[in-house]
Amino acid sequence: MVRILVRGLSKFFASRAVLEDVSLSVEPGETLVVLGPSGAGKSTLLRCVAGLSPFDAGEVQVNSWVLRPGAQGLSAGAALRQRVGFIFQDFGLFPHKRAWENVALAPRLVRKLEAETAREQALELLAKVGLAARAEAYPHQLSGGEKQRVAIARALAMAPAALLGDEITSSLDPELKWEVVETLLRLKGEGLTLLLVTHEVGLARQVADRVLLLVEGKVVEEGPTQTLLSRPRTPRGQQFLSRLLV
């Protein structure tokens, strides 16, 4: 089980603050959704937590891994990414590889699994996300929802203790979004720690235990999902949610 702690995280592009003194926690087995408008810094925050992007101040702690500014932080990030899965908005699948090959690749290269073992695991994971019948399909033969579920299976192939998801339903139509939401709910039911960023209130309402509202790189408020979405305390939270829910 994984606990994620972010303390005082700040990141600048030139002189502009993209993230400013952001702190959050995700308890083991909890699902936290970071909600906010486009340009709020959500994806940057997630990439910093995953060790994919450096930051300028603060620290990220995922169990015993601690990321801080500088080269040492990025080195720790490489080790962290073997235990924390990252799901990209654009799927990130290799177009010349079949679904099961996309899922099996990292375990073969990083975990050094034998080819047949990696293939069997990939088939099991595709079945877990409802894609047993699509294992031989190439990405161009898959719908957007199917591609995203292959991406989730690929992240699970590294046996992560937590999953980070970057706007993973934003490019999908409503029916395909529900396919992904159902998969997330199953993983949540299995006790996996989830940290998701999105601008979609519907996703937060369906899967989040808690919601954190991020606007212009700052935490505006946070709290239990239904409480925050129904009765935001701050004027900025009220403004953002009223514009989405009308």
PLY file of the C-alpha trace (Angstrom):
ply
format ascii 1.0
element vertex 246
property float x
property float y
property float z
element edge 245
property int vertex1
property int vertex2
end_header
0.00 0.00 0.00
1.28 3.44 -0.93
0.92 6.82 0.73
1.68 9.91 -1.36
2.70 13.18 0.32
3.42 16.46 -1.44
4.79 19.30 0.68
5.21 22.90 -0.50
5.75 22.00 -4.15
6.58 24.92 -6.44
7.61 25.00 -10.08
8.46 27.94 -12.31
8.73 28.39 -16.07
11.03 31.39 -16.43
9.55 33.83 -13.88
6.00 32.42 -14.01
4.83 30.19 -11.18
3.09 27.12 -12.62
2.72 25.53 -9.17
2.94 27.54 -5.97
3.35 25.94 -2.56
1.12 22.95 -3.35
0.62 20.38 -0.60
-1.56 17.26 -0.67
-1.76 13.73 0.64
-3.23 10.50 -0.70
-3.72 7.79 1.89
-3.19 4.09 1.09
-6.13 2.78 -0.94
-7.63 6.26 -1.35
-8.63 7.96 -4.60
-7.82 11.67 -4.75
-8.93 13.68 -7.78
-7.24 17.01 -8.48
-9.87 19.09 -10.23
-9.36 22.39 -11.99
-9.65 24.35 -15.24
-7.29 23.96 -18.18
-3.97 25.63 -17.46
-4.29 25.20 -13.70
-1.06 23.18 -13.46
-2.73 19.80 -12.88
-0.68 17.81 -15.41
2.53 19.50 -14.29
1.74 18.54 -10.70
1.19 14.92 -11.66
4.43 14.75 -13.66
6.33 16.16 -10.69
4.81 13.55 -8.37
5.82 10.81 -10.84
9.39 12.08 -11.09
8.90 12.88 -14.79
9.48 16.64 -14.33
11.84 18.49 -11.98
10.50 21.12 -9.60
12.02 24.11 -7.84
10.94 23.82 -4.21
9.26 21.39 -1.83
9.31 17.62 -1.84
7.34 14.57 -2.91
7.32 11.44 -0.75
5.92 8.12 -1.94
6.49 5.62 0.85
10.29 5.56 1.25
11.05 7.42 -1.99
11.62 11.14 -1.58
11.92 13.52 -4.53
13.51 16.93 -4.07
14.77 19.59 -6.46
17.92 18.73 -8.40
19.55 15.71 -10.00
19.16 13.55 -6.89
15.40 13.95 -7.12
15.30 12.77 -10.73
17.45 9.77 -9.86
15.00 8.80 -7.12
12.20 9.36 -9.61
13.56 6.64 -11.89
13.30 4.10 -9.06
9.88 5.39 -8.03
8.41 4.91 -11.51
8.96 1.17 -11.27
6.38 1.09 -8.46
4.01 3.91 -9.45
2.16 3.61 -12.75
1.45 6.61 -14.97
-1.46 6.74 -17.43
-1.14 9.37 -20.14
-3.96 11.39 -21.69
-2.92 10.43 -25.23
-2.58 6.69 -24.39
1.08 6.55 -25.47
0.73 3.15 -27.15
3.24 1.89 -29.71
1.28 1.82 -32.99
3.28 -1.07 -34.48
2.66 -3.39 -31.53
-0.47 -5.35 -30.69
-2.38 -4.66 -27.48
-0.75 -7.51 -25.57
2.71 -6.52 -26.84
2.21 -2.97 -25.55
1.35 -4.39 -22.14
4.18 -6.94 -22.08
7.00 -4.67 -23.22
7.96 -2.92 -19.95
7.92 -6.11 -17.83
10.27 -7.74 -20.34
12.66 -4.78 -20.51
12.57 -3.55 -16.92
11.52 -6.54 -14.81
13.35 -8.98 -17.12
10.41 -11.37 -17.38
10.67 -14.23 -19.83
8.77 -13.61 -23.06
6.07 -16.19 -22.43
5.58 -15.10 -18.81
5.21 -11.47 -19.90
2.72 -12.48 -22.59
0.62 -14.52 -20.16
0.59 -11.64 -17.69
-0.40 -9.21 -20.45
-3.32 -11.40 -21.48
-4.49 -11.65 -17.86
-4.34 -7.88 -17.44
-6.20 -7.23 -20.68
-8.90 -9.61 -19.45
-8.99 -7.67 -16.18
-9.81 -4.43 -18.03
-12.36 -6.17 -20.25
-10.23 -6.54 -23.37
-9.48 -10.26 -23.57
-10.98 -10.38 -27.07
-8.87 -7.45 -28.29
-5.43 -8.71 -27.30
-4.27 -9.18 -30.92
-5.56 -5.79 -32.12
-3.25 -2.95 -33.08
-3.92 0.53 -31.64
-5.45 1.80 -34.89
-8.03 -0.98 -34.61
-9.11 0.07 -31.11
-11.61 2.68 -29.96
-10.44 5.51 -27.71
-11.87 3.78 -24.65
-10.16 0.53 -25.58
-6.84 2.31 -26.08
-7.11 3.91 -22.66
-7.89 0.55 -21.05
-4.83 -0.96 -22.77
-2.85 1.93 -21.29
-4.23 1.11 -17.84
-3.32 -2.58 -18.31
0.18 -1.52 -19.36
0.57 0.55 -16.19
-0.66 -2.40 -14.10
1.90 -4.69 -15.75
4.64 -3.21 -13.58
2.71 -4.27 -10.45
2.39 -0.71 -9.17
1.24 0.14 -5.68
-0.35 3.35 -6.98
-1.62 4.73 -10.28
-1.40 8.32 -11.50
-3.77 9.35 -14.29
-3.49 12.51 -16.43
-6.86 13.62 -17.90
-7.50 10.03 -18.93
-11.13 10.53 -20.00
-10.97 14.02 -21.50
-10.62 12.93 -25.14
-13.36 10.27 -25.01
-17.06 10.48 -25.81
-19.51 9.75 -22.95
-19.96 6.02 -23.57
-16.23 5.40 -23.88
-15.60 7.45 -20.73
-17.85 5.07 -18.81
-15.72 2.11 -19.92
-12.70 3.75 -18.30
-14.63 4.81 -15.19
-15.79 1.21 -14.66
-12.18 0.05 -14.86
-11.07 2.68 -12.33
-13.87 1.67 -9.97
-12.73 -1.97 -10.12
-9.15 -0.96 -9.31
-10.38 1.27 -6.51
-12.35 -1.66 -5.13
-9.14 -3.70 -5.05
-7.53 -1.10 -2.80
-5.16 0.53 -5.30
-4.09 4.08 -4.44
-5.20 6.46 -7.21
-4.20 10.07 -7.91
-6.05 11.48 -10.91
-6.10 14.96 -12.43
-9.00 16.18 -14.54
-11.20 19.14 -15.39
-14.26 16.86 -15.50
-16.54 17.04 -12.48
-18.33 13.85 -13.56
-15.16 11.76 -13.21
-14.48 13.21 -9.77
-18.04 12.54 -8.65
-17.87 8.90 -9.79
-14.50 7.79 -8.41
-13.04 10.24 -5.88
-12.97 9.83 -2.12
-11.65 13.38 -1.85
-11.29 16.26 -4.30
-8.63 18.97 -4.36
-9.38 22.08 -6.41
-6.32 23.56 -8.14
-6.58 26.96 -9.84
-3.68 28.95 -11.31
-1.18 26.66 -9.65
-2.59 27.05 -6.14
-4.75 24.83 -3.96
-8.06 26.64 -3.56
-9.78 24.07 -1.33
-10.10 20.36 -0.71
-12.50 18.02 1.01
-14.78 14.98 0.70
-16.13 14.65 -2.82
-19.84 15.24 -2.32
-19.27 18.04 0.19
-16.85 19.97 -1.98
-18.79 19.51 -5.22
-22.13 20.39 -3.65
-21.07 23.12 -1.21
-17.71 24.67 -2.13
-16.55 27.07 0.59
-14.43 29.55 -1.35
-15.64 32.13 -3.89
-13.19 30.75 -6.48
-14.42 27.21 -5.92
-18.02 28.33 -6.18
-17.28 30.19 -9.41
-15.48 27.28 -11.05
-18.08 24.68 -10.14
-21.07 26.86 -10.98
-19.74 27.34 -14.49
-19.40 23.59 -14.96
-22.68 22.49 -13.42
-25.13 24.94 -15.05
0 1
1 2
2 3
3 4
4 5
5 6
6 7
7 8
8 9
9 10
10 11
11 12
12 13
13 14
14 15
15 16
16 17
17 18
18 19
19 20
20 21
21 22
22 23
23 24
24 25
25 26
26 27
27 28
28 29
29 30
30 31
31 32
32 33
33 34
34 35
35 36
36 37
37 38
38 39
39 40
40 41
41 42
42 43
43 44
44 45
45 46
46 47
47 48
48 49
49 50
50 51
51 52
52 53
53 54
54 55
55 56
56 57
57 58
58 59
59 60
60 61
61 62
62 63
63 64
64 65
65 66
66 67
67 68
68 69
69 70
70 71
71 72
72 73
73 74
74 75
75 76
76 77
77 78
78 79
79 80
80 81
81 82
82 83
83 84
84 85
85 86
86 87
87 88
88 89
89 90
90 91
91 92
92 93
93 94
94 95
95 96
96 97
97 98
98 99
99 100
100 101
101 102
102 103
103 104
104 105
105 106
106 107
107 108
108 109
109 110
110 111
111 112
112 113
113 114
114 115
115 116
116 117
117 118
118 119
119 120
120 121
121 122
122 123
123 124
124 125
125 126
126 127
127 128
128 129
129 130
130 131
131 132
132 133
133 134
134 135
135 136
136 137
137 138
138 139
139 140
140 141
141 142
142 143
143 144
144 145
145 146
146 147
147 148
148 149
149 150
150 151
151 152
152 153
153 154
154 155
155 156
156 157
157 158
158 159
159 160
160 161
161 162
162 163
163 164
164 165
165 166
166 167
167 168
168 169
169 170
170 171
171 172
172 173
173 174
174 175
175 176
176 177
177 178
178 179
179 180
180 181
181 182
182 183
183 184
184 185
185 186
186 187
187 188
188 189
189 190
190 191
191 192
192 193
193 194
194 195
195 196
196 197
197 198
198 199
199 200
200 201
201 202
202 203
203 204
204 205
205 206
206 207
207 208
208 209
209 210
210 211
211 212
212 213
213 214
214 215
215 216
216 217
217 218
218 219
219 220
220 221
221 222
222 223
223 224
224 225
225 226
226 227
227 228
228 229
229 230
230 231
231 232
232 233
233 234
234 235
235 236
236 237
237 238
238 239
239 240
240 241
241 242
242 243
243 244
244 245
